[in-house]
């Protein structure tokens, strides 16, 4: 899980550069709690995929399908997640940072459970 932390911060940094003019009217369809839960599960899934013996054998469509399943499990769609992601990146980056603080806490708890 240690490789996830730097990845999360790099991801937040690059995503904070989203063009805010283009996304001016975008509103989040998912609240912070749902975003947090989806992000925790997505990062767990990414960790599993990257530790897979043959990660190159997974096509983008399979990975997208897995991400969509995570969203559906949490009562949303991939489109709703993406729309909310754009909103938090362009309009409310401070809230996204707070969400990721909670994501990191949850991932740490999960890591301790695995030990």
C-alpha positions in Angstrom: 0.0 0.0 0.0 3.0 2.3 0.4 3.2 2.8 -3.4 -0.4 4.0 -3.4 0.3 7.2 -1.3 2.7 8.8 -3.7 0.4 7.8 -6.6 -2.6 9.4 -4.9 -0.8 12.7 -4.4 0.6 12.7 -8.0 -2.9 11.9 -9.3 -4.5 14.7 -7.3 -1.8 17.2 -8.5 -2.2 16.4 -12.1 -6.0 16.3 -11.9 -6.1 19.7 -10.2 -4.9 21.1 -13.5 -8.3 20.4 -15.1 -9.6 23.3 -17.3 -12.1 25.1 -15.0 -13.7 27.2 -17.8 -14.7 24.1 -19.7 -16.2 22.5 -16.7 -17.9 25.7 -15.3 -21.4 24.3 -15.1 -20.5 20.8 -13.9 -22.1 19.8 -10.5 -21.2 16.7 -8.5 -23.7 14.0 -8.6 -22.0 12.1 -5.8 -21.4 13.3 -2.3 -18.1 13.1 -0.5 -19.0 9.8 1.3 -19.9 8.0 -1.9 -16.8 9.4 -3.6 -14.6 8.2 -0.7 -16.0 4.7 -0.8 -15.7 4.4 -4.5 -12.1 5.7 -4.4 -11.1 3.3 -1.7 -12.5 0.4 -3.6 -10.9 1.6 -6.9 -7.5 1.9 -5.3 -7.9 -1.6 -3.8 -8.8 -2.9 -7.3 -5.8 -1.1 -8.8 -3.5 -2.6 -6.2 -4.9 -6.1 -7.1 -4.5 -5.4 -10.8 -1.0 -4.2 -10.6 0.0 -7.2 -8.4 -1.5 -9.5 -11.0 1.0 -11.9 -12.5 0.3 -10.8 -16.0 -1.1 -7.2 -15.8 -0.7 -6.5 -19.5 -3.2 -9.3 -20.3 -6.0 -7.2 -18.8 -7.5 -5.0 -21.5 -8.7 -1.4 -20.8 -12.2 -2.6 -21.4 -11.9 -5.2 -18.6 -10.5 -2.6 -16.2 -13.2 -0.1 -17.2 -15.8 -2.8 -16.6 -14.3 -3.5 -13.1 -14.3 0.2 -12.3 -18.0 0.4 -13.4 -18.8 -2.5 -11.2 -17.3 -0.6 -8.2 -19.5 2.4 -9.0 -22.6 0.2 -9.4 -21.9 -1.5 -6.1 -22.0 1.9 -4.5 -25.2 3.0 -6.1 -23.8 5.2 -8.9 -22.6 4.9 -12.5 -19.1 5.4 -13.9 -20.5 8.6 -15.7 -21.7 10.0 -12.3 -18.3 9.2 -10.8 -16.5 10.9 -13.7 -18.8 14.0 -13.5 -18.2 14.3 -9.8 -14.4 13.7 -10.2 -14.3 16.6 -12.7 -16.3 18.8 -10.3 -14.1 18.1 -7.3 -10.9 18.6 -9.4 -12.0 21.9 -11.0 -14.3 23.5 -8.4 -13.6 22.0 -5.0 -10.1 20.7 -4.8 -10.0 21.2 -1.1 -12.9 18.9 -0.6 -11.1 16.3 -2.8 -8.1 16.5 -0.6 -10.3 15.9 2.4 -11.9 13.0 0.7 -8.4 11.5 -0.1 -7.3 12.0 3.5 -10.3 9.7 4.4 -9.4 7.3 1.6 -5.8 7.0 2.9 -7.1 6.4 6.5 -9.4 3.6 5.2 -6.6 2.1 3.2 -4.4 2.1 6.2 -7.1 0.4 8.3 -7.5 -2.3 5.6 -3.7 -2.8 5.5 -3.6 -3.4 9.2 -6.4 -5.9 8.9 -4.4 -7.8 6.3 -1.4 -8.1 8.6 
